[in-house]
């Protein structure tokens, strides 16, 4: 589970609200690509797709 302090900081970095992030991480909603992209960027994850 994500800690409260981490969610607050992640919300600030992504521009998403904490409630949306909690729902996303709890599996209550299926996140849009925009949300996933913001989260990956904030976490420093680089996603590459190769064929």
C-alpha positions in Angstrom: 0.0 0.0 0.0 1.2 3.5 -0.8 1.9 5.7 2.3 0.0 8.9 2.8 3.1 11.1 2.5 4.0 9.5 -0.7 0.5 10.0 -2.2 0.6 13.7 -1.3 3.9 14.2 -3.0 2.9 12.1 -6.0 -0.4 14.1 -6.3 1.6 17.3 -6.3 4.1 16.0 -9.0 1.4 14.6 -11.3 -1.3 17.3 -10.8 -3.8 14.6 -9.8 -5.8 14.6 -6.6 -5.1 12.2 -3.8 -8.5 10.6 -4.0 -8.0 9.7 -7.6 -4.5 8.2 -6.8 -5.9 6.1 -3.9 -8.7 4.7 -6.2 -6.1 4.0 -8.9 -3.8 2.1 -6.5 -6.6 0.3 -4.8 -7.8 -1.1 -8.1 -11.2 0.6 -7.8 -10.9 2.3 -11.2 -9.2 1.5 -14.4 -6.8 4.5 -15.0 -6.7 6.3 -18.3 -3.4 6.4 -20.2 -2.9 10.0 -19.3 -3.0 9.1 -15.6 -0.6 6.2 -16.1 1.8 8.4 -18.1 1.8 11.1 -15.4 2.5 8.5 -12.7 5.4 6.9 -14.7 6.9 10.3 -15.4 6.7 11.4 -11.7 8.3 8.1 -10.6 11.1 8.4 -13.2 10.1 5.3 -15.1 11.0 5.3 -18.8 8.8 3.2 -20.9 10.0 1.9 -24.3 8.1 -0.2 -26.7 10.0 -2.2 -29.3 8.8 -4.4 -32.1 
